[in-house]
Amino acid sequence: MFQQYQFFNKWDLYNLLKQSILKPYVPDTFLYNEVNISELLEKYKLVYIKPSYGSGGSLCIGLN
C-alpha cells in the first residue's frame, strides 16, 4: 500500500522563512491573485508562476 504524501503550502513556508535567519536568501514571492504580472516582469524580467501545493515542477510556468 502506498502512502499518500501531503505537500506543504509554499506560501506558508515562504512566510515562515521570511521570519527566520534565512530571510536574506528567500526570493521575493507573491500570491498570483494579489499582484500585477506585467509590473513584476518589468522589475524581474523572469517570473515563475507555481501552484501553492505540489512538487517536481508540475504546473510551473516561467514568463519573460
PDB file as gemmi writes it, atoms N, CA and C in Angstrom:
CRYST1    1.000    1.000    1.000  90.00  90.00  90.00 P 1                      
ATOM      1  N   MET A   1       0.852  -1.184   0.000  1.00  0.00           N  
ATOM      2  CA  MET A   1       0.000   0.000   0.000  1.00  0.00           C  
ATOM      3  C   MET A   1       0.893   1.240   0.000  1.00  0.00           C  
ATOM      4  N   PHE A   2       0.608   2.150  -0.882  1.00  0.00           N  
ATOM      5  CA  PHE A   2       1.389   3.381  -0.984  1.00  0.00           C  
ATOM      6  C   PHE A   2       0.820   4.448  -0.078  1.00  0.00           C  
ATOM      7  N   GLN A   3       1.730   5.169   0.545  1.00  0.00           N  
ATOM      8  CA  GLN A   3       1.315   6.267   1.415  1.00  0.00           C  
ATOM      9  C   GLN A   3       1.194   7.539   0.583  1.00  0.00           C  
ATOM     10  N   GLN A   4       0.102   8.234   0.736  1.00  0.00           N  
ATOM     11  CA  GLN A   4      -0.093   9.486   0.008  1.00  0.00           C  
ATOM     12  C   GLN A   4       0.636  10.603   0.751  1.00  0.00           C  
ATOM     13  N   TYR A   5       1.453  11.361   0.005  1.00  0.00           N  
ATOM     14  CA  TYR A   5       2.233  12.437   0.606  1.00  0.00           C  
ATOM     15  C   TYR A   5       1.431  13.721   0.665  1.00  0.00           C  
ATOM     16  N   GLN A   6       1.550  14.420   1.759  1.00  0.00           N  
ATOM     17  CA  GLN A   6       0.951  15.739   1.904  1.00  0.00           C  
ATOM     18  C   GLN A   6       2.052  16.760   1.675  1.00  0.00           C  
ATOM     19  N   PHE A   7       1.979  17.512   0.606  1.00  0.00           N  
ATOM     20  CA  PHE A   7       2.970  18.539   0.348  1.00  0.00           C  
ATOM     21  C   PHE A   7       2.619  19.793   1.117  1.00  0.00           C  
ATOM     22  N   PHE A   8       3.638  20.546   1.485  1.00  0.00           N  
ATOM     23  CA  PHE A   8       3.454  21.769   2.238  1.00  0.00           C  
ATOM     24  C   PHE A   8       2.927  22.875   1.328  1.00  0.00           C  
ATOM     25  N   ASN A   9       2.312  23.854   1.933  1.00  0.00           N  
ATOM     26  CA  ASN A   9       1.843  25.034   1.217  1.00  0.00           C  
ATOM     27  C   ASN A   9       3.036  25.972   1.050  1.00  0.00           C  
ATOM     28  N   LYS A  10       3.377  26.306  -0.185  1.00  0.00           N  
ATOM     29  CA  LYS A  10       4.562  27.129  -0.453  1.00  0.00           C  
ATOM     30  C   LYS A  10       4.437  28.531   0.125  1.00  0.00           C  
ATOM     31  N   TRP A  11       3.249  29.084   0.158  1.00  0.00           N  
ATOM     32  CA  TRP A  11       3.045  30.418   0.719  1.00  0.00           C  
ATOM     33  C   TRP A  11       3.296  30.409   2.231  1.00  0.00           C  
ATOM     34  N   ASP A  12       2.798  29.374   2.899  1.00  0.00           N  
ATOM     35  CA  ASP A  12       3.035  29.248   4.343  1.00  0.00           C  
ATOM     36  C   ASP A  12       4.530  29.094   4.631  1.00  0.00           C  
ATOM     37  N   LEU A  13       5.206  28.279   3.843  1.00  0.00           N  
ATOM     38  CA  LEU A  13       6.641  28.091   4.023  1.00  0.00           C  
ATOM     39  C   LEU A  13       7.396  29.400   3.784  1.00  0.00           C  
ATOM     40  N   TYR A  14       7.029  30.127   2.739  1.00  0.00           N  
ATOM     41  CA  TYR A  14       7.655  31.422   2.463  1.00  0.00           C  
ATOM     42  C   TYR A  14       7.533  32.352   3.673  1.00  0.00           C  
ATOM     43  N   ASN A  15       6.342  32.434   4.241  1.00  0.00           N  
ATOM     44  CA  ASN A  15       6.131  33.322   5.393  1.00  0.00           C  
ATOM     45  C   ASN A  15       6.947  32.887   6.608  1.00  0.00           C  
ATOM     46  N   LEU A  16       7.122  31.599   6.800  1.00  0.00           N  
ATOM     47  CA  LEU A  16       7.974  31.120   7.894  1.00  0.00           C  
ATOM     48  C   LEU A  16       9.439  31.475   7.648  1.00  0.00           C  
ATOM     49  N   LEU A  17       9.913  31.259   6.427  1.00  0.00           N  
ATOM     50  CA  LEU A  17      11.310  31.540   6.115  1.00  0.00           C  
ATOM     51  C   LEU A  17      11.629  33.031   6.193  1.00  0.00           C  
ATOM     52  N   LYS A  18      10.675  33.888   5.828  1.00  0.00           N  
ATOM     53  CA  LYS A  18      10.903  35.335   5.884  1.00  0.00           C  
ATOM     54  C   LYS A  18      11.068  35.833   7.315  1.00  0.00           C  
ATOM     55  N   GLN A  19      10.645  35.032   8.290  1.00  0.00           N  
ATOM     56  CA  GLN A  19      10.781  35.402   9.697  1.00  0.00           C  
ATOM     57  C   GLN A  19      11.976  34.717  10.364  1.00  0.00           C  
ATOM     58  N   SER A  20      12.778  34.021   9.565  1.00  0.00           N  
ATOM     59  CA  SER A  20      13.900  33.261  10.120  1.00  0.00           C  
ATOM     60  C   SER A  20      15.234  33.928   9.764  1.00  0.00           C  
ATOM     61  N   ILE A  21      16.310  33.316  10.199  1.00  0.00           N  
ATOM     62  CA  ILE A  21      17.643  33.831   9.857  1.00  0.00           C  
ATOM     63  C   ILE A  21      17.958  33.634   8.374  1.00  0.00           C  
ATOM     64  N   LEU A  22      17.130  32.889   7.679  1.00  0.00           N  
ATOM     65  CA  LEU A  22      17.311  32.667   6.236  1.00  0.00           C  
ATOM     66  C   LEU A  22      16.720  33.790   5.395  1.00  0.00           C  
ATOM     67  N   LYS A  23      16.111  34.763   6.019  1.00  0.00           N  
ATOM     68  CA  LYS A  23      15.429  35.851   5.310  1.00  0.00           C  
ATOM     69  C   LYS A  23      16.247  36.449   4.159  1.00  0.00           C  
ATOM     70  N   PRO A  24      17.552  36.698   4.313  1.00  0.00           N  
ATOM     71  CA  PRO A  24      18.309  37.297   3.201  1.00  0.00           C  
ATOM     72  C   PRO A  24      18.385  36.409   1.955  1.00  0.00           C  
ATOM     73  N   TYR A  25      18.105  35.128   2.106  1.00  0.00           N  
ATOM     74  CA  TYR A  25      18.246  34.184   1.000  1.00  0.00           C  
ATOM     75  C   TYR A  25      16.912  33.778   0.365  1.00  0.00           C  
ATOM     76  N   VAL A  26      15.820  34.280   0.905  1.00  0.00           N  
ATOM     77  CA  VAL A  26      14.494  33.906   0.422  1.00  0.00           C  
ATOM     78  C   VAL A  26      14.098  34.862  -0.715  1.00  0.00           C  
ATOM     79  N   PRO A  27      13.787  34.328  -1.887  1.00  0.00           N  
ATOM     80  CA  PRO A  27      13.421  35.204  -3.015  1.00  0.00           C  
ATOM     81  C   PRO A  27      12.065  35.874  -2.789  1.00  0.00           C  
ATOM     82  N   ASP A  28      11.894  37.032  -3.396  1.00  0.00           N  
ATOM     83  CA  ASP A  28      10.593  37.698  -3.340  1.00  0.00           C  
ATOM     84  C   ASP A  28       9.531  36.750  -3.875  1.00  0.00           C  
ATOM     85  N   THR A  29       8.420  36.687  -3.172  1.00  0.00           N  
ATOM     86  CA  THR A  29       7.340  35.770  -3.519  1.00  0.00           C  
ATOM     87  C   THR A  29       6.020  36.502  -3.345  1.00  0.00           C  
ATOM     88  N   PHE A  30       5.095  36.271  -4.264  1.00  0.00           N  
ATOM     89  CA  PHE A  30       3.809  36.967  -4.245  1.00  0.00           C  
ATOM     90  C   PHE A  30       2.702  35.975  -4.546  1.00  0.00           C  
ATOM     91  N   LEU A  31       1.522  36.254  -4.032  1.00  0.00           N  
ATOM     92  CA  LEU A  31       0.357  35.472  -4.412  1.00  0.00           C  
ATOM     93  C   LEU A  31      -0.127  35.941  -5.778  1.00  0.00           C  
ATOM     94  N   TYR A  32      -0.438  35.009  -6.641  1.00  0.00           N  
ATOM     95  CA  TYR A  32      -0.829  35.305  -8.018  1.00  0.00           C  
ATOM     96  C   TYR A  32      -2.021  36.260  -8.093  1.00  0.00           C  
ATOM     97  N   ASN A  33      -3.010  36.055  -7.249  1.00  0.00           N  
ATOM     98  CA  ASN A  33      -4.220  36.871  -7.328  1.00  0.00           C  
ATOM     99  C   ASN A  33      -4.068  38.256  -6.706  1.00  0.00           C  
ATOM    100  N   GLU A  34      -2.897  38.548  -6.138  1.00  0.00           N  
ATOM    101  CA  GLU A  34      -2.695  39.838  -5.475  1.00  0.00           C  
ATOM    102  C   GLU A  34      -1.614  40.690  -6.145  1.00  0.00           C  
ATOM    103  N   VAL A  35      -1.191  40.315  -7.346  1.00  0.00           N  
ATOM    104  CA  VAL A  35      -0.059  41.002  -7.945  1.00  0.00           C  
ATOM    105  C   VAL A  35      -0.320  41.233  -9.434  1.00  0.00           C  
ATOM    106  N   ASN A  36       0.291  42.278  -9.962  1.00  0.00           N  
ATOM    107  CA  ASN A  36       0.198  42.594 -11.378  1.00  0.00           C  
ATOM    108  C   ASN A  36       1.409  41.964 -12.080  1.00  0.00           C  
ATOM    109  N   ILE A  37       1.158  40.957 -12.898  1.00  0.00           N  
ATOM    110  CA  ILE A  37       2.240  40.214 -13.538  1.00  0.00           C  
ATOM    111  C   ILE A  37       3.103  41.111 -14.412  1.00  0.00           C  
ATOM    112  N   SER A  38       2.496  42.035 -15.148  1.00  0.00           N  
ATOM    113  CA  SER A  38       3.293  42.900 -16.027  1.00  0.00           C  
ATOM    114  C   SER A  38       4.255  43.781 -15.225  1.00  0.00           C  
ATOM    115  N   GLU A  39       3.843  44.232 -14.041  1.00  0.00           N  
ATOM    116  CA  GLU A  39       4.748  45.010 -13.191  1.00  0.00           C  
ATOM    117  C   GLU A  39       5.907  44.150 -12.691  1.00  0.00           C  
ATOM    118  N   LEU A  40       5.618  42.902 -12.345  1.00  0.00           N  
ATOM    119  CA  LEU A  40       6.688  42.004 -11.911  1.00  0.00           C  
ATOM    120  C   LEU A  40       7.670  41.734 -13.045  1.00  0.00           C  
ATOM    121  N   LEU A  41       7.171  41.564 -14.257  1.00  0.00           N  
ATOM    122  CA  LEU A  41       8.046  41.306 -15.406  1.00  0.00           C  
ATOM    123  C   LEU A  41       8.939  42.507 -15.708  1.00  0.00           C  
ATOM    124  N   GLU A  42       8.431  43.711 -15.500  1.00  0.00           N  
ATOM    125  CA  GLU A  42       9.263  44.900 -15.689  1.00  0.00           C  
ATOM    126  C   GLU A  42      10.410  44.926 -14.678  1.00  0.00           C  
ATOM    127  N   LYS A  43      10.114  44.505 -13.453  1.00  0.00           N  
ATOM    128  CA  LYS A  43      11.114  44.551 -12.388  1.00  0.00           C  
ATOM    129  C   LYS A  43      12.091  43.378 -12.459  1.00  0.00           C  
ATOM    130  N   TYR A  44      11.600  42.160 -12.696  1.00  0.00           N  
ATOM    131  CA  TYR A  44      12.420  40.957 -12.585  1.00  0.00           C  
ATOM    132  C   TYR A  44      12.813  40.326 -13.925  1.00  0.00           C  
ATOM    133  N   LYS A  45      12.139  40.639 -14.995  1.00  0.00           N  
ATOM    134  CA  LYS A  45      12.388  40.096 -16.342  1.00  0.00           C  
ATOM    135  C   LYS A  45      12.010  38.623 -16.486  1.00  0.00           C  
ATOM    136  N   LEU A  46      12.062  37.832 -15.433  1.00  0.00           N  
ATOM    137  CA  LEU A  46      11.648  36.430 -15.462  1.00  0.00           C  
ATOM    138  C   LEU A  46      10.833  36.153 -14.206  1.00  0.00           C  
ATOM    139  N   VAL A  47       9.633  35.634 -14.395  1.00  0.00           N  
ATOM    140  CA  VAL A  47       8.718  35.369 -13.292  1.00  0.00           C  
ATOM    141  C   VAL A  47       8.241  33.924 -13.407  1.00  0.00           C  
ATOM    142  N   TYR A  48       8.251  33.207 -12.303  1.00  0.00           N  
ATOM    143  CA  TYR A  48       7.719  31.847 -12.269  1.00  0.00           C  
ATOM    144  C   TYR A  48       6.370  31.858 -11.569  1.00  0.00           C  
ATOM    145  N   ILE A  49       5.403  31.185 -12.162  1.00  0.00           N  
ATOM    146  CA  ILE A  49       4.085  31.007 -11.553  1.00  0.00           C  
ATOM    147  C   ILE A  49       3.968  29.531 -11.195  1.00  0.00           C  
ATOM    148  N   LYS A  50       3.729  29.280  -9.906  1.00  0.00           N  
ATOM    149  CA  LYS A  50       3.683  27.906  -9.409  1.00  0.00           C  
ATOM    150  C   LYS A  50       2.444  27.724  -8.550  1.00  0.00           C  
ATOM    151  N   PRO A  51       1.915  26.520  -8.493  1.00  0.00           N  
ATOM    152  CA  PRO A  51       0.788  26.266  -7.588  1.00  0.00           C  
ATOM    153  C   PRO A  51       1.269  26.286  -6.133  1.00  0.00           C  
ATOM    154  N   SER A  52       0.353  26.520  -5.218  1.00  0.00           N  
ATOM    155  CA  SER A  52       0.714  26.559  -3.794  1.00  0.00           C  
ATOM    156  C   SER A  52       1.154  25.197  -3.278  1.00  0.00           C  
ATOM    157  N   TYR A  53       0.611  24.145  -3.863  1.00  0.00           N  
ATOM    158  CA  TYR A  53       0.960  22.785  -3.447  1.00  0.00           C  
ATOM    159  C   TYR A  53       1.583  22.051  -4.624  1.00  0.00           C  
ATOM    160  N   GLY A  54       2.347  21.035  -4.316  1.00  0.00           N  
ATOM    161  CA  GLY A  54       2.937  20.213  -5.358  1.00  0.00           C  
ATOM    162  C   GLY A  54       4.445  20.265  -5.328  1.00  0.00           C  
ATOM    163  N   SER A  55       5.032  19.431  -6.183  1.00  0.00           N  
ATOM    164  CA  SER A  55       6.486  19.385  -6.264  1.00  0.00           C  
ATOM    165  C   SER A  55       6.878  18.873  -7.638  1.00  0.00           C  
ATOM    166  N   GLY A  56       8.142  18.929  -7.917  1.00  0.00           N  
ATOM    167  CA  GLY A  56       8.645  18.391  -9.167  1.00  0.00           C  
ATOM    168  C   GLY A  56       8.427  19.285 -10.370  1.00  0.00           C  
ATOM    169  N   GLY A  57       7.984  20.503 -10.132  1.00  0.00           N  
ATOM    170  CA  GLY A  57       7.812  21.446 -11.229  1.00  0.00           C  
ATOM    171  C   GLY A  57       6.555  21.263 -12.052  1.00  0.00           C  
ATOM    172  N   SER A  58       5.667  20.385 -11.618  1.00  0.00           N  
ATOM    173  CA  SER A  58       4.438  20.226 -12.384  1.00  0.00           C  
ATOM    174  C   SER A  58       3.595  21.496 -12.266  1.00  0.00           C  
ATOM    175  N   LEU A  59       3.069  21.927 -13.353  1.00  0.00           N  
ATOM    176  CA  LEU A  59       2.248  23.144 -13.461  1.00  0.00           C  
ATOM    177  C   LEU A  59       3.028  24.427 -13.187  1.00  0.00           C  
ATOM    178  N   CYS A  60       4.344  24.380 -13.251  1.00  0.00           N  
ATOM    179  CA  CYS A  60       5.186  25.558 -13.077  1.00  0.00           C  
ATOM    180  C   CYS A  60       5.349  26.238 -14.437  1.00  0.00           C  
ATOM    181  N   ILE A  61       5.106  27.545 -14.477  1.00  0.00           N  
ATOM    182  CA  ILE A  61       5.187  28.307 -15.728  1.00  0.00           C  
ATOM    183  C   ILE A  61       6.183  29.445 -15.546  1.00  0.00           C  
ATOM    184  N   GLY A  62       7.106  29.573 -16.471  1.00  0.00           N  
ATOM    185  CA  GLY A  62       8.054  30.681 -16.466  1.00  0.00           C  
ATOM    186  C   GLY A  62       7.667  31.699 -17.523  1.00  0.00           C  
ATOM    187  N   LEU A  63       7.605  32.967 -17.156  1.00  0.00           N  
ATOM    188  CA  LEU A  63       7.266  34.054 -18.083  1.00  0.00           C  
ATOM    189  C   LEU A  63       8.435  35.035 -18.164  1.00  0.00           C  
ATOM    190  N   ASN A  64       8.730  35.482 -19.381  1.00  0.00           N  
ATOM    191  CA  ASN A  64       9.752  36.525 -19.535  1.00  0.00           C  
ATOM    192  C   ASN A  64       9.352  37.477 -20.630  1.00  0.00           C  
TER     193      ASN A  64                                                      
END                                                                             
